[in-house]
Amino acid sequence: MILLISASQVSRITGELEKQYTPSKWTVRLGAEETLKTFSQIGSQAWPFLVFVHGGYWQYGSKDESAFMVNPLTAQGVAVVVVAYDIAPKGTLDQMVDQVARSTVFVQKRYPCNEGIYLCGHSAGAHLAAMMLLTNWTKHGVTPNLRGFLLISGIYDLEPIVSTSVNAPLHMTLEGARRNSPQWHLEAAPVKPADPACPVLVIVGQHDSPEFHRQSREFYQRHASSHFPAQTLCTRGWKASFEELHDVDHFEIIWNLTQEDDVLNQVEPWPFPLVAAIHSGQHGPFSPIEFEEGSF
């Protein structure tokens, strides 16, 4: 049977995808180089490390603009690493994934006595952080001490955005979208990270678009179908959790990371620095803040 779709139907479908993948349309508020920045406090190097990967649809943002959560976290004894990657059109998705992997490796090699590396990404950054679940660390010569993933309002299947304006600077083909979609490749992921208890927390905001909700829920848990095998965090044996945060949109959800009393810092059973190590008082505070920029 041949299904005929008119030009007007195609236009409506494309227009709806544009709306679904434009976070600013869902807000309810009134109103590149290969480097990374490490923010820490003077003291021992045996800190927990939060490695943050910024969003911006792989074409906006920078490490400097993404350091807004640094002071509250370093004040509690957590070293914060803000990763930079070559955004489009300069960088391709394959290059961005590789740069985030090498940034994580750099942290492990530079601070081998760390008390755990926690990967946190927002939006496009959540996609890049999720791709680290698929990384073959053997080729990098070191296995990072990964203790947790915090994936906030992410995109895990890139195929739907190929036909949207988001893809204009990315020049992403359907093949490239599938190659860089963690939703499609969880079967190839390691069964467990170095820490068997390593949790993966998938978070979405109440006022994220329906597509962001769908992507997050299906990455966490999806039944097998003719289109997708059952490649989800739950079916692949990861210690995964899903959480929808009340009354926040796509942007507030990450900005609130700076607030100690925000619900994101209290989600259980996440043994994350913001939930456990931070509030335990075991690592600080120290002063003043040290700054280091490393390139590799």
N, C-alpha and C positions, 0 to 999 in steps of 0.2 A: 504494500500500500504506500502511496506517495502522499505526503502531507505538504500541501501548498500553503505558504505563508505570504501574505501580501506585504508590500513595502510599508504600509501604515502600521501593520502589526509588528514588523521588525523595528520600526521607529519607536513604537510604544515600549517594546521590551527593552531596547537599548536605553531609552529615557528612564525607565524604572531602575535599571542597573546603575545608571549615573546617580540617581537619587539615593539608592541603597548604599553606595560606596562613597558618599559625600558626607562625612560625619557632621560638618557644620550645619547641615539641613535638619539634623535631629537634636540639636542642642535646645535646652529649655531655659537657659539663663537669660537674664535681662540684658543684661548688657552684651677637608676631604683628603684631606690627606690621610695616610695610614698612620694615625697616631691615636694615643689614648691618654686620658688624664687620670691620675690617681690622687685622690684626696684622702688624707689620713691624719691621725693625730700622732704627736711625738710619743714614742713608747716602743713596745715590742712589735715585731712584724708578724706575730701570731694572731692576726685579726681574722674575723670573718670578712669576706669580700663580697660586696654587692657589685656585680658587673651589669651596668645599665646600657641597653641598646635603644636609642631614641627612635621615634616614629617620624612620620612625615611623608608617607607613601613612597618611600625610597628615593625621594627627589627634593625633600626639604629638610631643614633641621641641621644641627651641628652639635658637637660635644660641648661647646661653650654655652649654647642655649639650653642644654639639657642638664646643667649642673645645679638646678634649683633645689634639689633635695639633699644636697651635700651637707650643709651645716647641721641640720637636725640629726642626721645619721652619724656623722663623724663625732658629734658631741656625745653619742652613746657608744663609741668605741668600734664603729664599723667602718672599714675602709671602703670608699666608693670609687669605682672605676667607671668612667664615662667613655664609651667606645665611639670612635669616629669611623666612618666608612665613606667611600667615594660614592656620593649620591648620583643619580641619573641627571643629565645624560652622560656624564663622565664615566660613571661606573655601571657595570652590568650586574644583574642579580647574582650571577655566579661569582663575580668578584666580591660582592658585598658579603655573601655567605662565607667565603674564604677569609675575608678580612676579620670578620667577627670570630671565626674559629682561631685565627692566629693571635688575635687580641687575648682570647681566653688562655691560650697556650703561653703567651708572654707573661700573664699574671702568675700562672703556676710556676714558671721557671724563675721569675724574678722574686717571688715570695713563696718558696717551697714549704715553708712552715705555716702556711695559712690554715685557719680553722674551718675552712670550707669556702667554696666559691658558689655564689647564688646568682644565677642568670635571671635578669629581669628585663623584659622588653614590653614596649607599648606600641600597639597598632602595627605598623610595618616592622618595628623593632621586636614585637612579639613573634612575628613570622620568622625573623632572622634568629632569634633566640631558640625558637622551636626547631629550626634546622640543625641546631647543635645536638639534638637528640639523635640525629642520623650520622653524625660525624665519626669518621674512622680516625681515632686519635693516634693509632699506631704510626701513621705516616708523618705525624708531627713530632714523634719521638718522646712524647710525654702524655700521660693521661691526667687531665685536670681533676682536682679534688672537688668534683661537683656534688653539692649537697642539696640542691633544689632549683626548680624553675618556677618563675612567676610570670605567667603569660597574660597580659592585660589587653583586652579589646583587640585581639589579633585577627589576622587573616591567614588561614592555613591551607586553603585551596585557591590558587591564583587564577584558575581558568575563567571564572566569571568576569574578572576585570580586564581580560584581554581586549574585549570589545568596548571598553569605556575610555574616557579621556585620560584616566589615570595612566594608561599604557602609552600615551603619546611619547613621553621622554624615555620610557623604558624600552620601547621597541621589542616587546616580549612576544615571542611566537607561542603557539599553543604547546609545542613541544617543550619550550623553555619554561612555560608556566607549570606544566606537569612535573618537570624535572626539579623545580624549586618549590613544590607544594608538599610540605611535610605530611599532609593528610593522605597523600598517595603513596608514601614510602615508609610508613611506620613499621611495616613488616621487615624492612632491612635494618631497622634501628637495633642497637644493642639491647639484649633482653633486660639488663640492669646496668646502671652506672656503677662507678667505684663504690658508692655507698648504696647498699641494697634498699635502704629506707628512703632514698632520695625522692622527694615528692615533686609532682608537677601540678601546680595550681592554675587552672584556667579560669580567668575572671572576665566578666563583661558587665557593663553598666546598664542600669534599667533603661536609660534613655539613649543607648546605642541603637543603631538601626536594626530592623528585623534580620537583615543579612548578617550583621556582626553577631547577633544572637545565634543564628543558625550555625554559622561557622564555628563558634566557640563550643556550642553543645555537641555538634557532630565530631569535632576533633576530640572532645572528651569521650563521647560514647555514641556510636552509630551502629545500627543493625546492618548486616550485609545486604547488598542489593545487586542487581545486574550491572549497575554503573560503578558502584564502590564495593570492594570487598570489606570485610569487617576490620579495617585497619584503623583502630582507634587506640588511644592511650590505655583504656581499660582492657581491651582484648589483648593488647601486647604485653600486659603484665606490669605496667608502670603503676606506681602508687599515686593515682591521679584523683583530683578533687575538682569540682565545678562550683562556682559561686557567682550569683548575680547580685551586684551591689545596688542597693536601693537609692533612688533619687540622685543619681549622678549621670552625667553624659560622657561622651567620648573623651573630652578634655579634662573635665573635673576629676575623673577617676584617677588620672595620673598625677595631677597637681596636688591632690589630697595626700599623696604619699609623704608630703612634708609634715603632716599633722600626726603627732603621736597618738592622739585619741581617735583618729579616723578608723572606720571599720576595716579598711584594708590592712591595717596593722594589727588586727585582732582576729582575723579569720583562722579558724582551727580546721584541721590539725596541722597547720603549716608551721614546721619548725624553722622558720625564717628569721634572719637577724632582726627584722622589724617586729617579730612576734615574740621570739624567745631570747636570743642572745642580746638584742638591744636592750630590752626591758629588764634583763636579769641584773644589769649593772656590773657584769663581770669584766668589762673591757674598758672602763673609763669612767668619766670623761677625762681627756687629756687636753693640753693646750700648749702652744698654739697649733694652728693647722699647718701641716707641711703640704707642699705642692710639688708634684713631679710630672713631667711629660716625657713619655717614652715613645720611640718610633722603632720600627722593625722592618 
